Amino acid sequence: MDQETALSILKAGQNIYLTGSAGTGKTYLLNQYIEYLRQREVPVAITASTGIAATHIGGQTIHSWSGIGIREHIGPKELEQIGNNRQTVSRIRNTHVLIIDEVSMLSGKVLMGINAIMKHFRNSQEAFGGAQVIFSGDFYQLPPVSKEAMSNREKFAFMAPVWVEAKLKICYLTQQFRQGRDTLSFILSEIRSQDVSDDSLERIREKLEEDEKHDDAIKLYTHNADVDQMNSKKLKENTYPLRTFYAETKGKTNILEGLKSSVLASPALELKKEARVMFVKNNPEKGFFNGSLGTVVSFDDNENFPIVELDEGKKVIAKPEEWTVTDEKETILASYKQIPLRLAWAITVHKSQGMTLDAAEMDLSKTFEAGQGYVALSRLKSWEGLNLTGINRVSLMLDPLAVKADKRFQELSEESEDWINIHQGKDLTNLFEKFIVRCGGTNDPVIIEGNKERIQEYYEKPKKASTYQKTLEMVKAGKGLDEIAFDRDLGLGTIVNHLEELKKQDPDLDLSKYEPDRKSLEKVSKVIARLKAQANEEFYDKDGNIKLGFIHGALNGQVDYETIRLARLFAD
């Protein structure tokens, strides 16, 4: 299917699974549709299964957006807890289009949970509460990692009952757009069809014999032991002074041991200047996520913490983060506090998912899981960027169930194409306009053109100093947070940041309309009071507020950052 046909099916308001190999423009197509919806004032939620993937499409994790968090099961108790968060409930009710990118990394159980949440709060028994849902991804990527063994029904999202219930139209993109991927694209397509030719095998053998190295390229391995060994070697070769950061732990030994095993930050983290590192915890407030890569460029003069320059250019002071285990009364039973980093000259193939690499050195000689080789190779932009040091038979294999499903997806994509082709000209336009009306949007060409200009102006012109004033005017007009964010084409977190700044400028400003629900406010207030009582300077930011990261950590992630920031405005 080409992109134009897929876009027409999207505009028709159908629930969709958008797929295709790397380089077929899935993200580009999603961005086209998002722009189309925003021009017509249709509320769209842009989410992804992981923090890294969410940054690629300018959204947030589906776990945060839906309120499901780390839960896998959703029952009456969990729905009641989520219902206490007014912001979460509001965005679920007001959203008409939900996009979930990298859906392959969501288990079927989590997808069922999201469906239950949306049905409940949208008061509709239609799949996902009647909202248009767009799943994007590729099930040849590796499924989510789980400590417990999962059946195929639980592992693959397409095996969840709601996948059928949603009556998804399949849009399987086939046209390649990335330049310089000829050889790589050909080999990847043969792996996808599980029919690797002798010519491709010869090209792989040639890669194994090449002497050319990419010294600065990231190294991918299938096992953690090989990753650790390479990172230790590279750290030892680094001639800068070694600095060691020790984790602080508290709690009962048995609970603490379980917590330690789930945290990727080492009890004794060894770092040097110019060390390649990867963050192992999400902190949207500071701008990093689990999987964000960067380089240690220096150490903070005051506190000695590492300063990391992320690969996209932003610099972050990596301060300790806290992982906790709490009981039902939110009493902390065990805590683990450490710099949220690990060395990353080398990473596992699993951790590389969602990345696009110019060059990489790969050792696939110990591949043990079908799909690992495909994931590793599909990270690259071109065949020339590959330095292959080892490969085995499993590297070219894919999960049989994923292969079977992919073939069926291709057949269903042809059916979707036949379906949209029935509608032509005026009939197609009517179909598009009816969906926009159903979503409460506008088909007025004057308004659409005005929105086009506004969106273009936002992206092309530098942000003006009056941005806070614009938000203030909308606050005084009585608009809600989601409404302000939509009208201003800004993220909800940015609008909350504006409220904090406006409150700082005018302490008497009435923001009571945005006060969080009572339970969330009580939770945050209680944690703030507890942290203040410890009189630890590290807990405070430059404005004298308790830092969001510490509040979020103490709440064990049960309250999202936007709600914490709002609650902090009203906490005593």
WOVEN-V121077 format. One record per residue. RES is the residue in one small letter. PHI is phi as a letter, one per 40 degrees, with the letter a starting at -180 (* if undefined). D_LAST is the distance of its C-alpha to the last C-alpha in Angstrom with 1 decimal. Layout:
RES_PHI_D_LAST, RES_PHI_D_LAST
This chain:
m_*_57.1, d_c_56.5, q_c_53.2, e_c_54.4, t_c_55.2, a_c_51.9, l_c_50.0, s_c_52.0, i_c_51.0, l_c_47.3, k_c_47.7, a_c_49.4, g_g_46.2, q_c_47.5, n_c_45.4, i_b_46.5, y_b_46.9, l_c_47.6, t_a_49.4, g_i_52.0, s_c_52.7, a_d_50.9, g_g_51.8, t_c_52.4, g_g_49.5, k_c_47.0, t_c_44.0, y_d_45.9, l_c_46.7, l_d_43.1, n_c_42.0, q_c_44.9, y_c_43.7, i_d_40.0, e_c_41.2, y_d_43.5, l_c_40.7, r_c_38.3, q_c_41.2, r_b_41.5, e_g_37.8, v_c_37.6, p_c_34.2, v_b_34.9, a_b_32.8, i_b_34.0, t_b_33.4, a_a_35.2, s_c_35.5, t_b_34.3, g_c_32.0, i_c_35.1, a_c_36.8, a_c_33.8, t_c_33.8, h_c_37.5, i_b_37.1, g_g_33.8, g_b_31.8, q_b_29.5, t_c_30.4, i_c_31.4, h_c_29.4, s_c_26.1, w_c_27.3, s_c_28.5, g_g_25.7, i_c_28.5, g_f_27.1, i_c_29.2, r_c_30.5, e_b_34.2, h_b_34.5, i_b_32.9, g_b_33.3, p_d_31.6, k_c_28.8, e_c_28.0, l_c_28.3, e_c_25.8, q_c_23.3, i_c_23.9, g_c_23.8, n_c_20.1, n_c_19.5, r_c_20.1, q_c_20.8, t_c_23.4, v_c_25.1, s_c_25.2, r_c_26.9, i_c_29.3, r_c_30.3, n_c_30.8, t_c_32.7, h_b_36.5, v_b_37.6, l_b_36.3, i_b_37.7, i_b_37.6, d_c_39.3, e_f_40.8, v_c_41.0, s_c_43.4, m_c_40.6, l_b_39.0, s_c_40.6, g_c_42.0, k_c_39.5, v_c_36.5, l_c_38.2, m_c_38.8, g_c_35.1, i_c_34.1, n_c_36.8, a_c_35.5, i_c_32.0, m_c_33.4, k_c_35.8, h_c_33.2, f_c_30.6, r_c_33.4, n_f_35.2, s_a_38.5, q_c_40.9, e_c_42.3, a_d_41.7, f_f_38.2, g_g_37.5, g_g_40.1, a_c_38.6, q_c_41.0, v_b_40.5, i_b_42.0, f_c_42.3, s_b_43.6, g_i_45.0, d_a_48.0, f_c_48.6, y_c_50.8, q_c_47.6, l_c_46.5, p_c_44.5, p_c_41.1, v_c_41.2, s_b_40.6, k_c_40.8, e_c_42.5, a_c_45.9, m_b_45.7, s_c_48.6, n_d_49.6, r_c_48.1, e_c_44.7, k_c_45.1, f_c_46.1, a_c_44.0, f_c_47.3, m_c_48.2, a_c_45.2, p_d_46.4, v_c_44.0, w_c_45.9, v_c_48.9, e_d_46.9, a_c_45.5, k_f_49.1, l_c_48.5, k_c_50.9, i_c_51.7, c_b_51.9, y_b_53.6, l_c_53.9, t_b_57.0, q_c_57.5, q_c_56.7, f_b_55.1, r_c_54.3, q_c_57.0, g_g_58.7, r_b_58.0, d_d_61.6, t_c_62.4, l_c_59.0, s_c_58.6, f_c_62.0, i_c_61.4, l_c_58.0, s_c_59.6, e_c_62.3, i_c_59.8, r_c_58.0, s_c_61.4, q_f_62.2, d_a_65.5, v_c_65.4, s_c_68.8, d_c_71.0, d_c_70.4, s_c_66.6, l_c_67.3, e_c_69.5, r_c_66.8, i_c_64.4, r_c_67.1, e_c_67.5, k_c_63.9, l_c_64.2, e_c_67.1, e_c_65.5, d_c_65.1, e_c_62.7, k_b_59.2, h_b_55.8, d_d_54.6, d_c_51.1, a_c_50.7, i_c_48.2, k_b_49.9, l_b_49.5, y_b_50.4, t_c_50.3, h_b_49.3, n_c_46.4, a_c_48.9, d_c_50.7, v_c_47.5, d_c_46.5, q_c_50.0, m_c_50.1, n_c_46.7, s_c_47.8, k_c_51.0, k_c_49.4, l_c_47.0, k_c_49.9, e_c_51.9, n_c_49.1, t_c_50.0, y_c_46.6, p_d_45.0, l_c_43.2, r_b_39.6, t_b_38.2, f_b_34.7, y_b_34.1, a_c_31.7, e_b_29.3, t_b_29.5, k_a_28.1, g_h_29.0, k_c_32.1, t_d_35.2, n_c_36.3, i_c_32.9, l_c_32.5, e_c_36.0, g_c_35.3, l_c_32.2, k_d_34.2, s_c_37.0, s_c_34.7, v_c_33.2, l_c_35.5, a_c_34.1, s_c_36.6, p_d_35.8, a_b_37.7, l_c_37.3, e_b_40.1, l_b_39.8, k_b_41.9, k_d_41.8, e_g_43.3, a_c_42.5, r_c_42.0, v_b_38.8, m_b_37.0, f_c_33.3, v_b_32.8, k_a_29.2, n_c_27.5, n_a_24.8, p_d_25.0, e_d_22.3, k_c_24.7, g_g_27.7, f_b_29.5, f_b_30.5, n_c_32.5, g_h_35.9, s_c_35.2, l_b_38.0, g_a_38.2, t_b_39.7, v_c_38.3, v_c_39.2, s_a_37.8, f_b_35.3, d_c_32.3, d_c_33.4, n_c_30.2, e_b_29.3, n_g_32.6, f_c_31.0, p_c_33.5, i_b_33.3, v_b_34.7, e_c_36.3, l_c_36.1, d_c_39.4, e_c_38.2, g_h_37.6, k_c_33.9, k_b_32.9, v_b_30.1, i_c_29.0, a_c_29.1, k_c_26.5, p_d_26.1, e_b_24.6, e_b_23.9, w_b_25.7, t_b_24.7, v_b_26.1, t_b_23.9, d_c_25.0, e_c_24.2, k_c_21.2, e_g_19.8, t_c_21.0, i_c_22.3, l_c_26.1, a_a_27.2, s_a_25.9, y_b_28.0, k_b_26.8, q_a_29.2, i_c_30.0, p_c_30.4, l_b_34.0, r_a_37.5, l_c_40.8, a_a_42.2, w_c_45.7, a_b_46.5, i_b_44.6, t_c_45.6, v_d_47.0, h_d_44.2, k_c_41.6, s_c_43.6, q_c_43.2, g_g_41.9, m_c_43.1, t_b_46.0, l_b_48.0, d_c_50.6, a_a_52.2, a_a_51.8, e_b_53.8, m_b_54.1, d_b_55.6, l_b_56.0, s_c_58.7, k_b_56.5, t_d_55.1, f_b_54.6, e_b_52.8, a_d_54.3, g_h_52.6, q_c_51.4, g_c_54.3, y_c_53.7, v_c_50.0, a_c_50.8, l_c_53.6, s_c_51.6, r_c_49.0, l_c_51.6, k_c_52.4, s_a_56.1, w_c_58.7, e_c_59.4, g_c_55.9, l_c_56.7, n_b_57.9, l_b_58.8, t_b_59.6, g_a_60.2, i_a_60.3, n_b_61.4, r_c_62.5, v_c_59.1, s_d_57.6, l_b_59.5, m_c_58.6, l_b_56.0, d_c_54.7, p_d_57.5, l_c_55.1, a_c_53.3, v_c_56.8, k_c_57.9, a_c_54.8, d_c_55.2, k_c_58.8, r_c_57.7, f_c_55.0, q_c_57.7, e_c_59.8, l_c_57.0, s_c_56.2, e_c_59.8, e_c_59.3, s_c_56.2, e_c_58.3, d_c_61.0, w_c_58.5, i_c_57.1, n_c_60.6, i_c_61.7, h_c_59.5, q_b_61.0, g_f_60.5, k_c_59.3, d_c_58.5, l_c_56.2, t_c_54.5, n_c_54.0, l_c_52.4, f_c_49.9, e_c_49.1, k_c_48.7, f_c_46.0, i_c_44.1, v_c_44.3, r_d_43.2, c_c_40.1, g_g_39.3, g_c_40.4, t_b_42.9, n_b_46.6, d_c_47.0, p_c_48.8, v_c_47.5, i_c_43.8, i_d_44.5, e_c_46.2, g_c_43.3, n_c_40.8, k_d_43.2, e_c_43.2, r_c_39.4, i_c_38.9, q_c_41.7, e_c_40.3, y_c_36.9, y_c_38.6, e_c_41.2, k_c_39.5, p_c_37.0, k_c_33.4, k_c_33.1, a_c_30.5, s_c_29.9, t_d_28.2, y_c_24.7, q_c_26.5, k_c_28.0, t_c_24.8, l_d_23.3, e_c_26.5, m_c_26.0, v_c_22.4, k_c_23.7, a_c_26.5, g_g_24.2, k_c_25.1, g_c_23.3, l_c_22.2, d_c_25.3, e_c_27.4, i_c_26.3, a_c_26.8, f_c_30.2, d_c_31.3, r_c_30.4, d_f_31.9, l_b_28.9, g_c_26.9, l_d_23.7, g_c_21.9, t_c_23.4, i_c_22.0, v_c_18.4, n_c_19.1, h_c_20.3, l_c_17.2, e_c_15.2, e_c_18.0, l_c_18.2, k_c_14.6, k_c_15.4, q_c_18.6, d_b_17.3, p_d_13.6, d_c_14.9, l_c_16.1, d_c_15.6, l_b_14.8, s_d_13.9, k_d_17.2, y_b_15.9, e_c_12.8, p_c_13.8, d_c_15.1, r_d_13.2, k_c_14.5, s_c_13.6, l_c_10.0, e_c_10.0, k_d_12.1, v_c_10.1, s_d_6.8, k_c_9.4, v_c_11.3, i_d_8.9, a_c_8.4, r_c_12.1, l_c_13.0, k_c_11.4, a_c_13.3, q_c_16.5, a_f_16.4, n_b_18.4, e_d_18.9, e_c_20.1, f_c_16.7, y_b_15.7, d_c_17.2, k_c_18.9, d_c_16.0, g_g_13.8, n_c_11.8, i_c_12.1, k_c_15.3, l_d_15.7, g_d_18.8, f_c_17.2, i_c_14.6, h_c_17.5, g_c_19.8, a_c_17.7, l_c_17.6, n_f_21.3, g_g_21.4, q_c_20.5, v_b_18.0, d_c_19.4, y_c_18.3, e_c_17.9, t_c_15.6, i_c_13.4, r_c_13.4, l_c_12.5, a_c_9.7, r_c_8.4, l_c_8.6, f_b_6.5, a_c_3.8, d_c_0.0
